[in-house]
Amino acid sequence: MPEWLALYYREPLELTHGEGRYVWDAEGRRYLDFFGGILTTMTAHALPEVTKAVAEQAGRILHTSTLYLDRHMVELAERIAALSGIPDARVFFTTSGTEANDAALLLATTFRRSNQVLAMRNSYHGRSFSAVGITGNSSWSPTSLSPLQTLYVHGGVRTRGPYAQLSDAEFTAACVADLEDMLGQVHGTVAALIAEPVQGVGGFTAPPDGLYAAFRDVLQQHGILWITDEVQTGWGRTGDHFWGWQAHAASGPPDLLTFAKGIGNGMSVGGVVARAEVMNCLDANSISTFGGSPVTMAAGLANLTYLLEHDLQGNARRVGGLLAERLRAATAGLAVVREIRGRGLMIGVELTEPDGTPSPRAASLALEHAREAGLLIGKGGREGHTLRIAPPLTLTVAEAEQGAEILGGVLRRVQDTIGTIGGKERP
């Protein structure tokens, strides 16, 4: 394995099985899972409806490729197209969010005949060569080489940076002015803006509601496409909306939407949705060997059906709101906690040093202490200083309260470890 393949924890953890919101390691210890394999186990571990669909399809045929029709793929595409909000939508399935964003970039740059792309600062869109080229989070961008000319704009991070002290309305106006100024200096045609409604790897940061609608008004004046990266925000995780872009819906739906992670509940499913005019702009042959495979499509269809029939979006809103409230109460007065933010079951806890600077050591300690206490969480942010909390959407009230209690104790322990009480150094 390469040296740059990251592992959590000083002593790496092997997970062997899971059920519901819990997983077990190779030593038989149980953990409450508040990260879901990076927001991917969306409904539950070993969900019977999904495992049954996978087993039954695997018993019939494992693989065909897109050269042949697959009933599950057609049905899932029809359902996603209808849910997307994009008129006359077409769906292309991939194996990951990275590949979905690659496909969206190919479509947008081909449609617009330009390799210029707008992206957000602090963003993350995948690990491929083209996806790295539009990733604004430097800790996940190993090269400056790119087939794209990328221009980064403000707006993805609300509480840090030059506009942090402004009101929401002033913040939005300043970001729009920055976008207009940048477009006024561009030579040639800009193909698209790609943006996460909530920045995932960036630490679950988000702009004020309506910012991307305001951006869209400017983009439309120039014919620039809007790509919403819903790899982490899709399928109701944010609670208030089914898609993250719907918090910015005043100007209508995006031109392209990318998805992955949760739809497969652990199976490798991604995809891009675009209106037919954009999706059909390619003038060369293409297939996908593994995208839209019979097994993954059966899993995705069963998972989506379960999510909709059990109103998991509503559960994310209700239980996520409770979890955030409990976390704020459990960490009140802790100087190490700068901010608790997020929507639904997508919550970030930003940690700082005594002087207010981002604290990656606090986040690393929190992960280790949480593991010891039987809780799995993630981390993100440009400095790796923000805890990422994203349990399966079936999380119960009791489990939310249990996780908040554990995390409160963990963060009190972290504060003692890094030597802060009330924001001052220990004597």
C-alpha positions as CSV (number, residue, x, y, z in Angstrom):
1,M,0.0,0.0,0.0
2,P,1.3,3.5,-0.7
3,E,2.5,5.7,2.1
4,W,0.0,8.4,1.3
5,L,-3.0,6.0,1.9
6,A,-4.3,7.5,5.1
7,L,-5.5,5.5,8.1
8,Y,-7.3,6.8,11.2
9,Y,-5.9,6.1,14.7
10,R,-2.4,5.4,16.0
11,E,-3.3,1.7,16.0
12,P,-5.4,1.1,12.8
13,L,-8.8,-0.3,13.3
14,E,-10.2,-3.3,11.4
15,L,-13.9,-3.4,11.2
16,T,-15.4,-6.8,10.5
17,H,-19.2,-6.4,10.6
18,G,-22.0,-4.0,11.4
19,E,-25.7,-3.8,12.2
20,G,-27.9,-0.8,12.3
21,R,-25.8,2.1,13.6
22,Y,-23.1,-0.1,15.2
23,V,-20.0,-1.8,13.9
24,W,-17.6,-4.3,15.5
25,D,-13.8,-4.6,15.2
26,A,-11.6,-7.7,14.9
27,E,-11.4,-8.0,18.7
28,G,-15.2,-8.1,19.0
29,R,-15.5,-4.5,20.4
30,R,-18.7,-2.6,19.5
31,Y,-18.7,1.0,18.3
32,L,-21.5,3.5,17.7
33,D,-20.8,4.6,14.1
34,F,-21.1,8.4,13.6
35,F,-19.2,8.5,10.3
36,G,-20.7,5.7,8.2
37,G,-17.6,5.0,6.1
38,I,-17.4,8.6,5.1
39,L,-21.1,9.4,4.9
40,T,-21.6,6.2,2.8
41,T,-23.6,3.9,5.0
42,M,-26.6,6.1,4.6
43,T,-29.5,4.0,5.9
44,A,-28.0,1.3,8.2
45,H,-25.3,-1.4,8.3
46,A,-26.7,-4.7,7.1
47,L,-30.0,-3.2,6.1
48,P,-32.1,-6.3,5.3
49,E,-33.8,-4.7,2.2
50,V,-30.4,-3.9,0.7
51,T,-28.6,-7.1,1.6
52,K,-31.4,-9.1,0.2
53,A,-31.4,-7.2,-3.1
54,V,-27.7,-7.6,-3.4
55,A,-27.8,-11.4,-2.7
56,E,-30.7,-12.1,-5.0
57,Q,-29.1,-10.1,-7.9
58,A,-25.6,-11.7,-7.2
59,G,-27.3,-15.1,-7.5
60,R,-28.6,-14.2,-10.9
61,I,-25.8,-12.3,-12.6
62,L,-23.0,-10.1,-11.3
63,H,-21.9,-8.2,-14.3
64,T,-23.0,-7.2,-17.8
65,S,-21.7,-3.6,-18.5
66,T,-23.7,-0.8,-20.1
67,L,-23.6,-2.5,-23.5
68,Y,-26.7,-4.4,-22.3
69,L,-29.9,-3.2,-20.8
70,D,-30.4,-3.6,-17.1
71,R,-33.9,-3.1,-15.6
72,H,-32.6,-1.9,-12.2
73,M,-30.4,0.7,-13.9
74,V,-33.3,2.1,-16.0
75,E,-35.7,2.2,-13.0
76,L,-33.1,3.9,-10.7
77,A,-32.3,6.4,-13.4
78,E,-35.9,7.3,-13.9
79,R,-36.4,7.8,-10.1
80,I,-33.3,9.9,-9.7
81,A,-34.2,12.0,-12.7
82,A,-37.6,12.7,-11.3
83,L,-36.1,13.5,-7.8
84,S,-33.3,15.8,-9.2
85,G,-35.5,18.7,-10.0
86,I,-33.7,19.1,-13.3
87,P,-36.1,19.3,-16.3
88,D,-35.7,16.7,-19.1
89,A,-33.0,15.0,-17.0
90,R,-30.7,12.3,-18.1
91,V,-28.6,10.1,-15.7
92,F,-25.2,8.5,-16.2
93,F,-24.0,6.1,-13.5
94,T,-20.4,5.8,-12.4
95,T,-18.6,3.9,-9.6
96,S,-17.7,6.9,-7.4
97,G,-18.2,10.6,-6.7
98,T,-14.8,11.3,-8.2
99,E,-15.8,9.7,-11.4
100,A,-19.1,11.5,-11.3
101,N,-17.4,14.9,-11.0
102,D,-15.1,13.9,-13.8
103,A,-18.1,13.1,-16.0
104,A,-19.7,16.4,-15.1
105,L,-16.6,18.4,-16.0
106,L,-16.3,16.5,-19.3
107,L,-19.9,17.4,-20.1
108,A,-19.7,21.0,-19.0
109,T,-16.4,21.8,-20.8
110,T,-17.5,20.0,-24.0
111,F,-20.9,21.8,-24.0
112,R,-19.3,25.2,-23.4
113,R,-16.1,24.5,-25.5
114,S,-13.9,25.8,-22.7
115,N,-11.6,24.4,-20.0
116,Q,-12.1,27.3,-17.6
117,V,-13.9,26.3,-14.4
118,L,-15.0,28.2,-11.3
119,A,-14.6,26.4,-8.0
120,M,-14.9,27.3,-4.3
121,R,-12.1,27.9,-2.0
122,N,-11.7,25.1,0.6
123,S,-13.6,22.7,-1.7
124,Y,-13.0,19.0,-2.3
125,H,-14.3,17.1,-5.4
126,G,-12.3,13.9,-5.5
127,R,-8.8,12.4,-6.0
128,S,-8.5,12.0,-9.8
129,F,-6.3,14.3,-11.9
130,S,-9.2,16.5,-13.1
131,A,-11.0,16.5,-9.7
132,V,-7.8,17.5,-7.9
133,G,-7.5,20.4,-10.4
134,I,-10.8,21.9,-9.0
135,T,-10.2,21.1,-5.3
136,G,-9.6,24.3,-3.3
137,N,-8.5,22.5,-0.1
138,S,-4.7,22.4,-0.4
139,S,-4.3,19.5,2.0
140,W,-6.1,17.3,-0.5
141,S,-4.5,18.7,-3.7
142,P,-1.1,17.1,-4.3
143,T,-0.3,18.8,-7.6
144,S,-0.9,22.1,-9.3
145,L,-0.9,20.5,-12.8
146,S,-4.4,20.3,-14.3
147,P,-6.1,20.0,-17.7
148,L,-8.4,22.8,-16.4
149,Q,-7.9,26.5,-15.8
150,T,-9.5,26.8,-12.3
151,L,-10.5,30.1,-10.8
152,Y,-11.4,30.0,-7.1
153,V,-14.1,32.3,-5.6
154,H,-15.2,33.2,-2.1
155,G,-18.3,31.8,-0.3
156,G,-17.9,28.3,0.9
157,V,-16.7,29.2,4.4
158,R,-18.9,31.5,6.4
159,T,-17.1,32.1,9.7
160,R,-13.5,32.5,8.6
161,G,-11.8,34.7,6.0
162,P,-12.1,38.3,4.9
163,Y,-15.9,38.4,4.9
164,A,-16.5,36.5,8.2
165,Q,-17.6,39.5,10.2
166,L,-20.3,40.6,7.7
167,S,-24.0,39.9,8.1
168,D,-25.4,37.1,5.9
169,A,-26.8,39.6,3.4
170,E,-23.5,41.5,3.3
171,F,-21.5,38.3,3.0
172,T,-23.6,37.2,0.0
173,A,-23.3,40.6,-1.6
174,A,-19.5,40.6,-1.1
175,C,-19.1,37.1,-2.6
176,V,-21.3,38.0,-5.6
177,A,-19.2,41.2,-6.2
178,D,-16.0,39.0,-6.0
179,L,-17.5,36.6,-8.6
180,E,-18.5,39.5,-10.9
181,D,-15.0,41.0,-10.6
182,M,-13.4,37.7,-11.4
183,L,-15.6,37.2,-14.5
184,G,-14.7,40.7,-15.6
185,Q,-11.1,39.7,-15.8
186,V,-11.4,36.4,-17.5
187,H,-10.3,35.9,-21.1
188,G,-12.6,33.7,-23.1
189,T,-15.5,31.5,-22.0
190,V,-16.1,30.0,-18.5
191,A,-17.6,26.5,-18.7
192,A,-19.1,26.0,-15.2
193,L,-19.1,26.7,-11.5
194,I,-18.9,23.5,-9.4
195,A,-19.7,23.8,-5.7
196,E,-20.7,21.6,-2.7
197,P,-23.7,23.1,-1.0
198,V,-22.0,22.0,2.2
199,Q,-18.3,21.5,2.0
200,G,-17.7,17.9,3.2
201,V,-13.9,17.3,3.5
202,G,-13.7,21.1,4.2
203,G,-15.2,20.6,7.6
204,F,-19.0,20.8,6.9
205,T,-18.9,24.5,6.2
206,A,-21.6,26.3,4.2
207,P,-22.6,29.7,3.0
208,P,-25.8,31.5,3.9
209,D,-28.9,30.1,2.2
210,G,-29.4,31.7,-1.1
211,L,-25.7,32.4,-2.0
212,Y,-25.7,30.0,-4.9
213,A,-29.0,31.4,-6.2
214,A,-27.3,34.8,-6.2
215,F,-24.4,33.3,-8.0
216,R,-26.7,31.6,-10.5
217,D,-28.2,35.0,-11.5
218,V,-24.7,36.1,-12.4
219,L,-23.8,32.9,-14.1
220,Q,-26.9,32.9,-16.3
221,Q,-25.9,36.3,-17.7
222,H,-22.7,34.7,-19.1
223,G,-24.3,31.3,-20.0
224,I,-22.1,29.5,-17.4
225,L,-23.4,26.2,-16.1
226,W,-23.9,25.4,-12.4
227,I,-22.8,22.0,-11.2
228,T,-23.9,21.0,-7.7
229,D,-21.7,18.4,-6.0
230,E,-24.2,16.4,-3.9
231,V,-21.9,13.5,-3.2
232,Q,-22.2,14.2,0.6
233,T,-25.2,16.4,0.8
234,G,-27.7,14.4,-1.3
235,W,-30.6,12.1,-0.3
236,G,-32.0,14.1,2.6
237,R,-28.9,14.1,4.8
238,T,-29.2,17.8,5.5
239,G,-32.8,17.3,6.8
240,D,-34.3,20.5,5.6
241,H,-33.9,19.5,1.9
242,F,-33.5,16.4,-0.2
243,W,-30.6,18.0,-2.1
244,G,-28.3,20.6,-0.8
245,W,-28.9,22.9,-3.7
246,Q,-32.5,23.4,-2.6
247,A,-31.3,25.8,0.1
248,H,-30.4,28.1,-2.8
249,A,-33.5,27.4,-5.0
250,A,-34.6,30.9,-5.8
251,S,-33.0,30.7,-9.3
252,G,-34.2,27.2,-10.0
253,P,-32.4,23.9,-10.2
254,P,-28.7,23.4,-11.3
255,D,-27.7,22.4,-14.8
256,L,-25.8,19.3,-13.5
257,L,-25.9,17.4,-10.3
258,T,-23.4,14.8,-9.1
259,F,-24.1,12.1,-6.5
260,A,-22.5,9.0,-4.9
261,K,-21.8,7.7,-1.5
262,G,-25.1,7.2,0.4
263,I,-27.2,6.0,-2.5
264,G,-25.4,2.7,-2.6
265,N,-25.3,2.3,1.2
266,G,-21.8,0.9,0.8
267,M,-21.9,-0.3,-2.8
268,S,-19.9,1.6,-5.4
269,V,-22.5,3.9,-7.0
270,G,-22.1,7.4,-8.3
271,G,-23.5,9.4,-11.1
272,V,-24.3,12.7,-12.8
273,V,-27.7,14.1,-13.7
274,A,-28.0,16.8,-16.5
275,R,-30.6,18.1,-18.7
276,A,-30.7,16.3,-22.0
277,E,-29.1,19.1,-24.0
278,V,-26.0,19.0,-21.8
279,M,-25.9,15.2,-21.3
280,N,-26.1,14.5,-25.0
281,C,-23.5,16.9,-26.1
282,L,-20.7,14.4,-26.4
283,D,-19.9,13.4,-30.0
284,A,-17.9,10.3,-29.3
285,N,-18.7,6.8,-28.1
286,S,-18.7,6.0,-24.4
287,I,-19.6,3.1,-22.1
288,S,-19.1,2.2,-18.5
289,T,-17.7,-1.2,-17.6
290,F,-18.6,-1.1,-13.9
291,G,-20.9,2.0,-13.6
292,G,-24.5,0.9,-13.3
293,S,-23.7,-2.8,-12.6
294,P,-26.7,-5.1,-11.9
295,V,-25.7,-5.6,-8.3
296,T,-25.0,-2.0,-7.4
297,M,-28.1,-0.8,-9.2
298,A,-30.2,-3.4,-7.3
299,A,-28.7,-2.1,-4.0
300,G,-29.3,1.5,-4.9
301,L,-32.9,1.0,-5.9
302,A,-33.6,-0.9,-2.7
303,N,-31.8,1.7,-0.6
304,L,-33.6,4.6,-2.2
305,T,-37.0,2.9,-1.8
306,Y,-36.3,2.3,1.9
307,L,-35.2,5.9,2.5
308,L,-38.3,7.4,0.9
309,E,-40.8,5.0,2.4
310,H,-39.4,5.6,5.9
311,D,-39.0,9.4,5.6
312,L,-35.3,9.3,6.6
313,Q,-35.0,12.9,5.5
314,G,-37.5,13.8,8.2
315,N,-35.6,11.7,10.7
316,A,-32.3,13.5,9.8
317,R,-34.0,16.8,10.4
318,R,-35.6,15.8,13.7
319,V,-32.8,13.7,15.2
320,G,-30.0,15.8,13.7
321,G,-31.5,18.9,15.3
322,L,-31.6,17.1,18.7
323,L,-28.0,15.9,18.3
324,A,-26.7,19.4,17.5
325,E,-28.6,20.7,20.5
326,R,-27.3,18.1,22.8
327,L,-23.7,18.6,21.5
328,R,-24.0,22.3,22.2
329,A,-25.2,21.7,25.7
330,A,-22.5,19.1,26.4
331,T,-19.7,21.3,25.2
332,A,-20.9,24.7,26.6
333,G,-18.0,26.6,28.1
334,L,-15.3,24.5,26.4
335,A,-12.8,26.9,24.9
336,V,-11.5,24.2,22.6
337,V,-14.8,24.2,20.7
338,R,-15.0,27.2,18.4
339,E,-18.2,26.3,16.6
340,I,-20.8,23.6,16.2
341,R,-22.4,23.8,12.7
342,G,-24.2,21.9,10.1
343,R,-27.6,20.7,9.0
344,G,-29.5,17.5,9.7
345,L,-27.1,14.6,10.3
346,M,-24.2,16.5,8.9
347,I,-22.6,18.2,11.8
348,G,-19.1,19.8,12.2
349,V,-17.4,20.6,15.5
350,E,-14.5,23.0,14.9
351,L,-11.7,22.9,17.4
352,T,-9.1,25.5,18.3
353,E,-5.9,26.1,20.2
354,P,-5.9,28.5,23.2
355,D,-5.0,31.4,20.9
356,G,-8.0,30.7,18.6
357,T,-6.0,29.1,15.7
358,P,-7.2,25.8,14.2
359,S,-6.2,22.8,16.3
360,P,-5.5,19.6,14.3
361,R,-3.9,18.1,17.4
362,A,-7.2,18.5,19.3
363,A,-9.1,16.8,16.5
364,S,-6.7,13.9,16.4
365,L,-6.9,13.5,20.2
366,A,-10.7,13.6,20.0
367,L,-10.8,10.8,17.4
368,E,-8.5,8.6,19.6
369,H,-10.5,9.3,22.8
370,A,-13.8,8.8,21.0
371,R,-12.7,5.4,19.8
372,E,-11.6,4.4,23.3
373,A,-15.2,5.4,24.4
374,G,-16.8,3.3,21.7
375,L,-17.7,6.1,19.2
376,L,-16.4,6.5,15.6
377,I,-16.3,10.0,14.1
378,G,-14.4,11.7,11.3
379,K,-12.4,14.8,10.8
380,G,-11.9,17.4,8.1
381,G,-11.2,21.1,7.5
382,R,-8.1,22.5,5.7
383,E,-6.0,21.9,8.8
384,G,-7.8,18.7,9.8
385,H,-9.2,20.6,12.9
386,T,-12.9,19.9,12.5
387,L,-14.8,16.8,13.7
388,R,-17.2,15.4,11.2
389,I,-20.3,13.7,12.5
390,A,-22.5,12.0,10.0
391,P,-24.3,8.9,11.3
392,P,-26.7,6.7,9.2
393,L,-30.0,8.4,8.7
394,T,-31.9,5.9,10.8
395,L,-30.2,7.2,13.9
396,T,-32.5,7.0,17.0
397,V,-33.0,9.6,19.6
398,A,-31.4,7.3,22.2
399,E,-28.3,6.8,20.0
400,A,-28.0,10.6,19.4
401,E,-28.1,11.3,23.1
402,Q,-25.6,8.5,23.8
403,G,-23.2,9.9,21.1
404,A,-23.5,13.4,22.4
405,E,-22.8,12.4,25.9
406,I,-19.7,10.5,24.8
407,L,-18.5,13.3,22.7
408,G,-19.0,15.8,25.4
409,G,-16.8,13.8,27.7
410,V,-14.2,13.3,25.0
411,L,-13.9,17.1,24.4
412,R,-13.6,17.9,28.1
413,R,-10.8,15.4,28.1
414,V,-9.2,17.0,25.0
415,Q,-9.4,20.4,26.6
416,D,-7.6,19.2,29.7
417,T,-5.0,17.5,27.6
418,I,-4.1,20.6,25.5
419,G,-4.0,22.7,28.7
420,T,-6.9,25.1,28.4
421,I,-9.5,26.2,30.9
422,G,-11.9,29.0,30.0
423,G,-9.7,29.9,27.0
424,K,-6.6,30.5,29.2
425,E,-3.4,28.5,29.6
426,R,-3.2,26.4,32.7
427,P,-0.8,27.9,35.3
